[in-house]
Amino acid sequence: MTPQKASPPDSACRALAGRIARLFHQGLEVEERTLLYMETTLSLQDLSRVGEILSDPDHPEQAPLMALFFSPGESIRIQLEGFLERARFSREDERTVLSFLMEKDPETHFILAGQKTRLRVGVTREAAAYFIEQLHISRQLDAGLIQAIDAAEKGCKGPFKDPLAGDRAKAMIRHSRAADAPYGVQALTAFFTHFPMDRPNFFACFSFFLDFLEAPGDESDLKAALFHRRTLYLKGLEKGGRIQKMLLKNNPETRMLSGKRLPFVDTKALMKKIDLIDRICFCFGYAGDP
């Protein structure tokens, strides 16, 4: 991330507050897995109570519900990314944006997955502050990285070209800590330089790459880190193969009598990760041992 610059004028803060207010007015989508979490983990069957709980700072379920309902989704982050990049907000600007937003007495309605009913609630100051915080408006992308993303987007010519691909990639980086990791900016810049953005598997690889950079090892360079992670995944596959043989050899009753508990190894997930690493290494021109 680049060093902070001077804060933008209040007009930019007011403009962002207006954009957020309009997004609230349009409604916030709630995923089906969020509803499932509410029912199974929070034991909250009556959705009409959501507004009541969100407005009660002393309710024990307010914090988890706020995180579920007022975390801006990818669509919102993409819509705001271009404006955030140009405005270059500071951490202190979050309070200014919040003040301008609350002047509008914002309201929203939650669009529940698979349901026609919409739950309308007032937006409390705490909920608005949480929403703004999750936008990470003060994070700034490295100038060289922005140039690499813009160049990659400009070079898209195939049938899978996405006019929002650049903003989507930038929003994903803003929402992660990958750029703060060792060799993070360098690795991300290299990714956009070598990996064509118009490939159908681009964002699957990029999402994996962000997660990979957020959990760095002790390796001194990107190539060594990728090869090391691939080796770990291969060892996991080998372990999964041994477990599968044991499962085929012994029936459940025999295993219960022996007291053995076999760990679960998701071999399909490991194979997918190895495939993604191979695709990234191919585009980077990495081959052989590190």
BAVEX-720525 format. One record per residue (C-alpha): x, y, z; residue number from 1. Coordinates in pm, 1 decimal, m for minus. Each point is the difference from the previous one (the first is absolute). Layout:
// residues N
[pt [X; Y; Z]; NUM]
...
END
This chain:
// residues 290
[pt [0.0; 0.0; 0.0]; 1]
[pt [116.7; 353.9; m72.5]; 2]
[pt [49.7; 266.5; 270.0]; 3]
[pt [m301.4; 209.8; 92.9]; 4]
[pt [m44.8; 332.2; m177.8]; 5]
[pt [m189.0; 307.8; 113.6]; 6]
[pt [m367.5; m60.4; 65.1]; 7]
[pt [m243.8; 91.2; m275.5]; 8]
[pt [m233.0; 296.5; 52.8]; 9]
[pt [m327.3; m43.8; 185.4]; 10]
[pt [m178.3; m5.5; m334.8]; 11]
[pt [148.2; m344.3; m71.1]; 12]
[pt [m108.9; m125.5; 342.9]; 13]
[pt [m347.8; 138.3; m58.1]; 14]
[pt [m12.6; m161.9; m345.1]; 15]
[pt [96.0; m338.2; 142.6]; 16]
[pt [m264.3; 35.3; 271.8]; 17]
[pt [m256.4; 66.3; m271.5]; 18]
[pt [106.0; m308.3; m193.7]; 19]
[pt [m27.5; m216.8; 309.9]; 20]
[pt [m342.6; 144.1; 83.3]; 21]
[pt [m119.5; m89.9; m351.1]; 22]
[pt [133.8; m352.8; 39.6]; 23]
[pt [m189.1; m31.9; 327.7]; 24]
[pt [m316.3; 129.4; m169.9]; 25]
[pt [36.1; m260.7; m277.7]; 26]
[pt [21.0; m274.5; 260.4]; 27]
[pt [267.0; m237.0; 127.6]; 28]
[pt [m3.3; m358.5; m119.9]; 29]
[pt [15.8; m273.2; 263.9]; 30]
[pt [144.5; m332.8; m112.0]; 31]
[pt [m168.9; m330.1; 73.5]; 32]
[pt [294.9; m114.6; 212.5]; 33]
[pt [m52.8; 307.2; 219.5]; 34]
[pt [m359.7; m101.9; 63.8]; 35]
[pt [114.8; m354.1; 75.5]; 36]
[pt [257.1; 131.8; 249.7]; 37]
[pt [m268.3; 207.4; 171.1]; 38]
[pt [m228.0; m300.4; 38.0]; 39]
[pt [259.1; m260.2; 103.1]; 40]
[pt [260.9; 196.3; 196.1]; 41]
[pt [m197.2; 292.3; 139.9]; 42]
[pt [m326.4; m198.1; 29.7]; 43]
[pt [m179.1; 298.0; m150.9]; 44]
[pt [m304.5; m123.4; m190.3]; 45]
[pt [m206.3; 319.7; m1.8]; 46]
[pt [163.1; 235.4; m252.6]; 47]
[pt [m221.3; 287.1; 112.5]; 48]
[pt [214.7; 20.5; 315.3]; 49]
[pt [312.3; 89.4; m198.1]; 50]
[pt [m76.4; 372.0; m6.8]; 51]
[pt [m76.8; m1.6; 371.4]; 52]
[pt [327.9; m173.7; 84.1]; 53]
[pt [208.9; 222.2; m228.2]; 54]
[pt [m129.6; 310.1; 177.7]; 55]
[pt [72.9; m137.9; 347.4]; 56]
[pt [368.7; 51.9; 94.7]; 57]
[pt [m43.5; m214.0; 311.1]; 58]
[pt [m133.6; m304.7; m183.8]; 59]
[pt [259.4; m282.9; m5.6]; 60]
[pt [m78.7; m84.3; m362.8]; 61]
[pt [31.1; 354.1; m136.0]; 62]
[pt [368.8; m27.6; m96.6]; 63]
[pt [m27.3; m327.1; m197.9]; 64]
[pt [m316.3; 118.5; m174.3]; 65]
[pt [162.7; 330.6; m92.2]; 66]
[pt [294.2; m187.7; m150.1]; 67]
[pt [m240.1; m215.5; m200.5]; 68]
[pt [m231.4; 272.8; m128.9]; 69]
[pt [228.8; 303.2; m34.3]; 70]
[pt [306.9; m148.2; m165.5]; 71]
[pt [10.3; 146.3; m353.0]; 72]
[pt [m11.8; m273.9; m261.7]; 73]
[pt [220.1; m25.4; m306.4]; 74]
[pt [m250.5; 181.9; m222.4]; 75]
[pt [3.1; 304.5; 228.9]; 76]
[pt [378.2; 2.0; 29.3]; 77]
[pt [33.8; m11.6; m379.1]; 78]
[pt [m244.1; 289.5; m42.8]; 79]
[pt [197.7; 218.4; 241.1]; 80]
[pt [355.2; m101.1; m94.8]; 81]
[pt [58.5; 255.3; m274.7]; 82]
[pt [m117.1; 285.0; 222.7]; 83]
[pt [209.9; m119.7; 296.0]; 84]
[pt [308.8; m27.5; m217.9]; 85]
[pt [m37.0; 357.6; m123.4]; 86]
[pt [m93.7; 155.0; 336.4]; 87]
[pt [285.0; m155.5; 203.2]; 88]
[pt [m164.9; 24.8; 339.2]; 89]
[pt [186.3; m11.8; 330.9]; 90]
[pt [m98.7; m186.0; 315.1]; 91]
[pt [m124.9; 325.5; 153.7]; 92]
[pt [m237.6; 51.2; m292.9]; 93]
[pt [m207.9; m297.2; 114.6]; 94]
[pt [m144.5; 209.4; 282.4]; 95]
[pt [m79.2; 285.4; m238.4]; 96]
[pt [m176.5; m232.9; m243.1]; 97]
[pt [m195.4; m149.6; 289.9]; 98]
[pt [m115.1; 343.2; 120.1]; 99]
[pt [m121.0; 98.3; m347.0]; 100]
[pt [m174.0; m334.9; m41.2]; 101]
[pt [m189.1; 23.6; 328.9]; 102]
[pt [m124.9; 346.9; m97.1]; 103]
[pt [m212.0; m182.3; m259.0]; 104]
[pt [m173.7; m222.4; 258.8]; 105]
[pt [75.8; m305.8; m215.5]; 106]
[pt [m232.6; m295.8; m26.1]; 107]
[pt [41.0; m325.8; m182.1]; 108]
[pt [m181.2; m322.6; m71.4]; 109]
[pt [151.7; m344.6; m7.9]; 110]
[pt [m64.2; m206.4; m311.9]; 111]
[pt [m20.6; m354.0; 134.2]; 112]
[pt [116.4; m282.6; m226.0]; 113]
[pt [m288.1; m209.4; m131.9]; 114]
[pt [m265.0; 213.8; 165.4]; 115]
[pt [m233.3; 266.6; m135.1]; 116]
[pt [m32.1; 185.4; 329.0]; 117]
[pt [242.1; 281.2; 75.3]; 118]
[pt [99.1; 101.9; 349.0]; 119]
[pt [19.2; 379.2; 40.4]; 120]
[pt [210.8; 143.5; 282.6]; 121]
[pt [146.6; 331.4; 104.2]; 122]
[pt [378.8; 20.5; m23.5]; 123]
[pt [149.8; 76.4; 338.9]; 124]
[pt [322.0; 195.3; 38.1]; 125]
[pt [177.3; m319.4; 113.3]; 126]
[pt [m117.7; m192.4; m307.1]; 127]
[pt [99.9; 281.4; m236.0]; 128]
[pt [342.5; 26.1; 165.8]; 129]
[pt [51.5; m374.9; m38.0]; 130]
[pt [m100.4; 13.7; m368.4]; 131]
[pt [245.0; 284.0; m70.7]; 132]
[pt [276.4; m175.8; 192.0]; 133]
[pt [m46.5; m314.9; m210.1]; 134]
[pt [41.1; 203.4; m320.4]; 135]
[pt [365.4; 70.1; 98.1]; 136]
[pt [m18.1; 340.3; m167.0]; 137]
[pt [342.0; 105.0; 131.6]; 138]
[pt [192.8; m291.5; m154.0]; 139]
[pt [194.0; 116.0; m302.1]; 140]
[pt [132.1; m225.1; m273.7]; 141]
[pt [357.9; 38.2; m118.8]; 142]
[pt [21.9; 225.1; m308.0]; 143]
[pt [199.7; m257.5; m195.9]; 144]
[pt [m251.1; m269.8; 85.8]; 145]
[pt [m286.9; 218.8; m121.9]; 146]
[pt [182.4; 53.8; m328.8]; 147]
[pt [49.0; m375.8; m39.4]; 148]
[pt [m372.4; m66.5; 62.4]; 149]
[pt [m107.0; 274.7; m242.7]; 150]
[pt [236.5; m134.2; m266.2]; 151]
[pt [m127.8; m355.1; 49.7]; 152]
[pt [m360.3; 117.2; m31.4]; 153]
[pt [80.6; 200.3; m311.2]; 154]
[pt [156.6; m308.9; m155.2]; 155]
[pt [m316.7; m207.0; 39.2]; 156]
[pt [m128.7; m94.9; m344.4]; 157]
[pt [m144.3; m348.3; 37.2]; 158]
[pt [m363.8; m115.2; 35.8]; 159]
[pt [36.8; m3.0; 378.9]; 160]
[pt [79.8; 371.5; 19.0]; 161]
[pt [m165.9; 159.7; 303.7]; 162]
[pt [m38.8; 380.6; m8.0]; 163]
[pt [12.3; 4.9; 381.7]; 164]
[pt [295.5; m237.7; 33.1]; 165]
[pt [243.4; 275.3; 100.6]; 166]
[pt [m223.4; 144.5; 271.3]; 167]
[pt [m82.7; m349.8; 122.3]; 168]
[pt [369.2; m89.5; 34.1]; 169]
[pt [79.8; 327.7; 177.6]; 170]
[pt [m294.1; m43.9; 236.3]; 171]
[pt [118.1; m351.4; 84.8]; 172]
[pt [348.5; 132.1; 81.1]; 173]
[pt [m144.4; 285.2; 208.9]; 174]
[pt [m202.7; m255.8; 194.3]; 175]
[pt [305.2; m218.1; 70.4]; 176]
[pt [337.5; 40.1; 172.0]; 177]
[pt [192.9; m161.7; m284.5]; 178]
[pt [179.9; 319.7; m101.1]; 179]
[pt [138.0; 34.6; 353.2]; 180]
[pt [156.5; m346.8; m6.7]; 181]
[pt [371.2; m58.1; m78.8]; 182]
[pt [57.1; 55.3; m373.6]; 183]
[pt [m378.3; 58.0; m20.8]; 184]
[pt [m4.5; 302.8; m232.2]; 185]
[pt [274.0; m148.5; m215.6]; 186]
[pt [m184.9; m332.0; m26.5]; 187]
[pt [m335.3; 162.9; m77.9]; 188]
[pt [155.8; 222.6; m264.9]; 189]
[pt [164.4; m304.5; m156.7]; 190]
[pt [m332.9; m184.4; 4.1]; 191]
[pt [m173.0; 266.3; m209.0]; 192]
[pt [301.8; 30.1; m226.7]; 193]
[pt [13.3; m371.8; m81.1]; 194]
[pt [m351.4; m138.1; 53.4]; 195]
[pt [m250.0; 106.4; m273.6]; 196]
[pt [m305.9; 157.4; 157.3]; 197]
[pt [m234.0; m126.3; m272.0]; 198]
[pt [56.5; m367.0; 81.9]; 199]
[pt [m315.0; m174.1; 130.8]; 200]
[pt [185.2; m122.6; 310.3]; 201]
[pt [163.2; 335.9; 79.0]; 202]
[pt [m194.0; 90.9; 313.5]; 203]
[pt [10.6; m355.0; 139.3]; 204]
[pt [378.8; 15.6; m22.7]; 205]
[pt [14.0; 356.9; 128.4]; 206]
[pt [m218.9; m75.0; 302.2]; 207]
[pt [224.6; m294.6; 85.5]; 208]
[pt [309.2; 219.3; m50.9]; 209]
[pt [m129.5; 262.6; 244.3]; 210]
[pt [m61.2; m266.2; 265.4]; 211]
[pt [345.0; m141.5; m71.3]; 212]
[pt [168.1; 338.3; 54.2]; 213]
[pt [m192.8; 63.8; 321.8]; 214]
[pt [151.1; m314.3; 154.1]; 215]
[pt [368.9; 27.7; m93.3]; 216]
[pt [265.8; m247.0; 108.4]; 217]
[pt [365.8; 61.4; 70.4]; 218]
[pt [106.1; m20.5; m364.5]; 219]
[pt [209.8; 284.7; m134.8]; 220]
[pt [m172.5; 29.8; m338.0]; 221]
[pt [m328.0; m72.8; m173.6]; 222]
[pt [121.9; m296.8; m204.4]; 223]
[pt [129.1; m182.6; 307.4]; 224]
[pt [m325.0; 74.6; 185.4]; 225]
[pt [m215.9; m140.3; m282.1]; 226]
[pt [210.4; m314.9; m32.4]; 227]
[pt [m0.3; m52.7; 376.9]; 228]
[pt [m378.3; 33.6; 19.3]; 229]
[pt [m39.0; m242.6; m291.1]; 230]
[pt [218.7; m253.2; 184.7]; 231]
[pt [m218.7; 30.5; 309.8]; 232]
[pt [m312.9; m61.6; m205.3]; 233]
[pt [158.8; m307.4; m162.8]; 234]
[pt [83.3; m138.6; 343.4]; 235]
[pt [m362.2; 56.0; 96.2]; 236]
[pt [m111.7; m199.4; m304.1]; 237]
[pt [233.1; m283.6; 95.3]; 238]
[pt [m143.4; m1.6; 351.0]; 239]
[pt [m350.9; 0.0; m142.4]; 240]
[pt [87.8; m297.6; m218.3]; 241]
[pt [127.8; m198.0; 298.1]; 242]
[pt [m316.4; 77.5; 196.4]; 243]
[pt [m215.8; m108.0; m292.0]; 244]
[pt [182.4; m334.8; m12.6]; 245]
[pt [m60.5; m51.1; 371.1]; 246]
[pt [m367.8; 78.0; m46.3]; 247]
[pt [m28.4; m259.6; m275.6]; 248]
[pt [198.0; m256.7; 200.5]; 249]
[pt [m190.1; 23.2; 328.7]; 250]
[pt [m374.1; 27.9; 53.3]; 251]
[pt [m139.6; 259.8; 246.5]; 252]
[pt [m57.1; m261.7; 271.5]; 253]
[pt [364.7; m109.8; m8.6]; 254]
[pt [121.7; 359.2; 21.8]; 255]
[pt [m229.3; 70.4; 294.4]; 256]
[pt [128.4; m304.3; 187.2]; 257]
[pt [359.9; 101.1; m63.6]; 258]
[pt [m67.1; 353.6; 123.4]; 259]
[pt [150.3; 155.8; m312.2]; 260]
[pt [m136.7; 335.9; m117.2]; 261]
[pt [100.1; 88.4; m353.5]; 262]
[pt [30.7; 371.3; m87.4]; 263]
[pt [m189.0; 139.2; m297.5]; 264]
[pt [207.7; 114.4; m296.0]; 265]
[pt [m181.2; 193.0; m272.4]; 266]
[pt [194.1; m136.2; m295.6]; 267]
[pt [m219.0; 177.3; m256.2]; 268]
[pt [75.5; 338.2; 157.0]; 269]
[pt [372.8; m79.6; 9.9]; 270]
[pt [0.8; m105.1; m365.9]; 271]
[pt [m175.6; 324.4; m92.9]; 272]
[pt [259.9; 204.8; 189.4]; 273]
[pt [286.1; m186.9; m166.6]; 274]
[pt [m160.1; 67.6; m338.1]; 275]
[pt [m27.1; 372.4; 80.7]; 276]
[pt [364.8; 14.0; 109.2]; 277]
[pt [101.5; m176.8; m322.0]; 278]
[pt [m193.3; 254.3; m208.2]; 279]
[pt [161.7; 290.1; 186.1]; 280]
[pt [349.1; m150.6; m30.1]; 281]
[pt [m53.1; m60.8; m372.4]; 282]
[pt [m95.9; 364.2; m59.1]; 283]
[pt [295.9; 116.7; 206.4]; 284]
[pt [233.7; m222.9; m197.7]; 285]
[pt [99.5; m200.3; 309.7]; 286]
[pt [118.9; m352.2; m72.1]; 287]
[pt [214.7; m258.7; 173.1]; 288]
[pt [118.3; 17.2; 358.3]; 289]
[pt [20.9; 342.0; 174.3]; 290]
END
